[in-house]
Amino acid sequence: MTTATDTWLLGADLSIHRLGYGAMRLCAQPGNFGPYPDWEGGKRLLRRAVELGVDFIDTAHPYGPGWNEELIADALAPYPAGVVVTTKGGVEKTGPAQVFSDGSAASLRRFCEGSLRRLKLECIDLYQLHRPDPAVPFAESVGALAALRAEGKIRHVGLSNVTLAQVEEARGIVPIASVQNRYNLLERDDDPVLAYCAEHGIAYLPWGPLAAKPFAPEAPLAHASGAIAQIASDLGATAGQVALAWLLRRSPNIILIPGTTSIAHLEENIAAAAIRLSDGEFATLSGTSRG
Ligand SMILES: NC(=O)c1ccc[n+]([C@@H]2O[C@H](COP(=O)([O-])OP(=O)(O)OC[C@H]3O[C@@H](n4cnc5c(N)ncnc54)[C@H](OP(=O)(O)O)[C@@H]3O)[C@@H](O)[C@H]2O)c1
């Protein structure tokens, strides 16, 4: 699957492969609410991912809520050496469409302790603030994660759904190892944050790398036409693989977490790590219109 150049040193001390897995969709639908109905199938998929070299798995407390973390632990704990499971806190979910921010220091501590328990971990390698809570000073939320880090409950701090100004503010409080924002070949408004992260050695985890909307099953980039489809056909690849290969080439700090419930799609997505786009192909893709 990979070569030595396909790794990233997360937080300057955890080597991970740049093609990981986003587990969010291994939940009941709609709304990623409730335990994944094909629990054993979910475990098989997670184990297959690790077998294929995936060592970075993204989840979050509200996926389920909690059930996604329990599934990952059921499939993989005790975790093979080098496997990093990252989770997030700061969002509460009480129903398929009842989702709200909760970024107070007390809530973040409670979320983190729940994730530690469900993931069967003593320390979470990368704990991400899921999104800023407009009702809580951002510095309070980040400060809470800094405190959890100081206590050894988490190793590195990440942010999600943040602006450039928030990344800069957070870095004044605690080292930031990663930023997870929406970004893909068709949606590149976050270019300035990506560039800032690249400049400062921060991993960038684009969510929705295949351009899927959070609760929709369609992945527009997996079914793209035009230049993307043409390049895919030239390479003997799928459009989705080309979209993932474009992200890998876009910046060395990009770590991919494509989501899927299908082992065939998982294998296809992981195989994208081996695709090398030519300069011309990369330029053509970079010029494709944005949706
Ligand atoms: N921080 C945040 O706020 C946030 C928000 C959303 C997501 N995330 C994270 O980002 C991860 C990825 O995002 P995402 O799952 O929403 O979007 P995505 O990776 O862009 O796309 C996932 C969708 O694409 C389909 N798909 C995947 N591989 C495919 C393939 N090879 N061929 C055809 N279809 C394929 C999947 O369906 P199948 O199951 O049929 O393959 C699924 O519907 C999530 O798992 C989660 O960890 C974070």
The ligand as a MOL file (V3000), in Angstrom:
LIG
                    3D

  0  0  0     0  0            999 V3000
M  V30 BEGIN CTAB
M  V30 COUNTS 48 52 0 0 0
M  V30 BEGIN ATOM
M  V30 1 N -15.1910 16.8620 11.7130 0
M  V30 2 C -16.3950 16.8180 11.2000 0
M  V30 3 O -17.2550 17.6700 11.4580 0
M  V30 4 C -16.7280 15.6990 10.2720 0
M  V30 5 C -17.9030 15.7140 9.5170 0
M  V30 6 C -18.1450 14.6470 8.6460 0
M  V30 7 C -17.2360 13.6050 8.5580 0
M  V30 8 N -16.1080 13.6050 9.3260 0 CHG=1
M  V30 9 C -15.1060 12.5190 9.2280 0
M  V30 10 O -14.6790 12.4070 7.8880 0
M  V30 11 C -14.8410 11.0510 7.4550 0
M  V30 12 C -15.1410 11.0020 5.9820 0
M  V30 13 O -16.2730 11.7910 5.6640 0
M  V30 14 P -17.5830 11.2080 5.0360 0
M  V30 15 O -17.7120 9.7560 5.3270 0
M  V30 16 O -18.7180 12.0710 5.4420 0 CHG=-1
M  V30 17 O -17.4290 11.4920 3.4910 0
M  V30 18 P -16.5840 10.8710 2.2850 0
M  V30 19 O -15.4140 10.1250 2.8050 0
M  V30 20 O -16.3700 11.9830 1.3320 0
M  V30 21 O -17.5970 9.8770 1.5760 0
M  V30 22 C -18.1860 8.7840 2.2010 0
M  V30 23 C -19.3040 8.3210 1.2770 0
M  V30 24 O -18.7200 7.9090 0.0510 0
M  V30 25 C -19.0990 6.5810 -0.2520 0
M  V30 26 N -17.8650 5.9430 -0.7600 0
M  V30 27 C -16.6990 5.7680 -0.0920 0
M  V30 28 N -15.8000 5.1550 -0.8680 0
M  V30 29 C -16.4080 4.9310 -2.0600 0
M  V30 30 C -15.9950 4.3100 -3.2580 0
M  V30 31 N -14.7480 3.8090 -3.3740 0
M  V30 32 N -16.8770 4.2410 -4.2810 0
M  V30 33 C -18.1280 4.7550 -4.1670 0
M  V30 34 N -18.5890 5.3490 -3.0330 0
M  V30 35 C -17.7280 5.4270 -1.9770 0
M  V30 36 C -19.5430 5.9640 1.0280 0
M  V30 37 O -20.5690 5.0240 0.7540 0
M  V30 38 P -20.3100 3.4430 0.9920 0
M  V30 39 O -20.4790 3.2120 2.4370 0
M  V30 40 O -21.3550 2.8120 0.1430 0
M  V30 41 O -18.9150 3.1470 0.5070 0
M  V30 42 C -20.0970 7.1550 1.7910 0
M  V30 43 O -21.4550 7.3750 1.4670 0
M  V30 44 C -15.9560 10.5030 8.3450 0
M  V30 45 O -15.9370 9.1070 8.4400 0
M  V30 46 C -15.6250 11.1690 9.6590 0
M  V30 47 O -14.6140 10.4180 10.3090 0
M  V30 48 C -15.8480 14.6370 10.1640 0
M  V30 END ATOM
M  V30 BEGIN BOND
M  V30 1 1 1 2
M  V30 2 2 2 3
M  V30 3 1 2 4
M  V30 4 1 4 5
M  V30 5 2 4 48
M  V30 6 2 5 6
M  V30 7 1 6 7
M  V30 8 2 7 8
M  V30 9 1 8 9
M  V30 10 1 8 48
M  V30 11 1 9 10
M  V30 12 1 9 46
M  V30 13 1 10 11
M  V30 14 1 11 12
M  V30 15 1 11 44
M  V30 16 1 12 13
M  V30 17 1 13 14
M  V30 18 2 14 15
M  V30 19 1 14 16
M  V30 20 1 14 17
M  V30 21 1 17 18
M  V30 22 2 18 19
M  V30 23 1 18 20
M  V30 24 1 18 21
M  V30 25 1 21 22
M  V30 26 1 22 23
M  V30 27 1 23 24
M  V30 28 1 23 42
M  V30 29 1 24 25
M  V30 30 1 25 26
M  V30 31 1 25 36
M  V30 32 1 26 27
M  V30 33 1 26 35
M  V30 34 2 27 28
M  V30 35 1 28 29
M  V30 36 1 29 30
M  V30 37 2 29 35
M  V30 38 1 30 31
M  V30 39 2 30 32
M  V30 40 1 32 33
M  V30 41 2 33 34
M  V30 42 1 34 35
M  V30 43 1 36 37
M  V30 44 1 36 42
M  V30 45 1 37 38
M  V30 46 2 38 39
M  V30 47 1 38 40
M  V30 48 1 38 41
M  V30 49 1 42 43
M  V30 50 1 44 45
M  V30 51 1 44 46
M  V30 52 1 46 47
M  V30 END BOND
M  V30 END CTAB
M  END
